[in-house]
Amino acid sequence: MSLTETPPGTAPAARRRAAFHTLTVSEVRPLTDDAIEVSFEVPPALADAYDYAAGQYIAIRTSLEGEDVRRSYSICQAPSRGSLKVGIKRDLGGLFSSWAVENLVAGMELEVMSPEGRFTAQAPLDSPGHFVGVAAGSGITPMMSLIEHTLRENPAAVFELVYTNRTALDTMFVDELADLKDRYTARLALHHVLTREKRSSELLSGRLDAERVRAIFTTLLQPATIDEWFLCGPFDLVQLCRDELAALGVPADDVRFELFTTGAPERPAGQAGRPVATDAGDAVHTIQFRLDGTTATVTSPEHSQESILNAALRVRRDVPFACAGGVCGTCRAKLVEGEVDMVENYALEPDELARGYVLTCQSIPTSAEVSVDYDA
């Protein structure tokens, strides 16, 4: 779900194994006609498992129409032990999001993954910082956590948000953002961009194309004064912002971004759950994987172009994954032996690639034998 650039010399955060637990929905609150905020009750025994940093996400797993469905959602509140809230917006044709908006009520139980993700601030909280977030639609959810936490914990911090939606009625967390603005009047600046409604400012009316993004960055914001940038939204907008920031001389180490999807339907997904059968005489790849101290082996027909994740799930249903699209990084494992073709990668950092890690949802074996270690 995310890829963040870690500055040179910064030690990577300790990685906690993603695990699902059953949590009870404590509240469902409407945000717009097509979006809700869902709160989960975290029992004391699981409080440590659900500690999180501002900007992280969870995955939710349930069964719908006979299908094992997993969807990732960013946590939309500043870190609060024993509490967990996410925003869910209905996606066009989205199986889980449509069901959740129409059916979720307090008291229901869902399988919820422990928090993951590195869409988090790198600047120390005890030093002054100037932060900018650019969000589109439901991309606001991790920003809510980042803004509240940053301004609450760092009295010298300043945060500016550029938030684009179709109309004011489509805007998630509009009241909560206004409350934050009232609380941090001098340290929070909100720039709402509406694509289908006219605003008093021409600059904030219309689609965020290259020209408008460049104008916002150079007139409303001052890139040379900004310590960290956070970008969250569809692939095209995030990439556009990255390109414009690079053209303005902003170091890549100062830019963190998160994608909910790649936004590119022609790119292959992770095939999680795709049925694959091996016939007698088929040439096969032999895939060995280690998970929770146990090793398993599965064969995959060469002609199937099956991902390691899909093959592993055929023999162990507890193999970790969330998005299965190369975005979140939950299915990460270390390539111990053999060779693979990793089709897409929006989650692994350069140092992880150098150490041999792959996204198993996107990795197709290209050698006769392949071995990966999820425990590494």
Secondary structure, 3 states (H helix, E strand, C coil): CEEECCCCCCCCCCCCCCCEEEEEEEEEEEEECCEEEEEEECCHHHCHHHCCCCCCEEEEEEEECCEEEEEEEEECCCCCCCEEEEEEECCCCCHHHHHHHHHCCCCCEEEEECCECCCCCCCCCCCCCEEEEEEEHHHHHHHHHHHHHHHHHCCCCEEEEEEEECCHHHCCCHHHHHHHHHHCCCCEEEEEEECCCCCCCHHHECCCCHHHHHHHHHHHCCHHHCCEEEEEECHHHHHHHHHHHHHCCCCHHHEEEEECCCCCCCCCCCCCCCCCCCCCCCCEEEEEEEECCEEEEEEEEHHHCCCHHHHHHCCCCCCCCCCCCCCCCCCEEEEEECCEEECCCCCCCHHHHHCCEEECCCEEECCCEEEEECCC
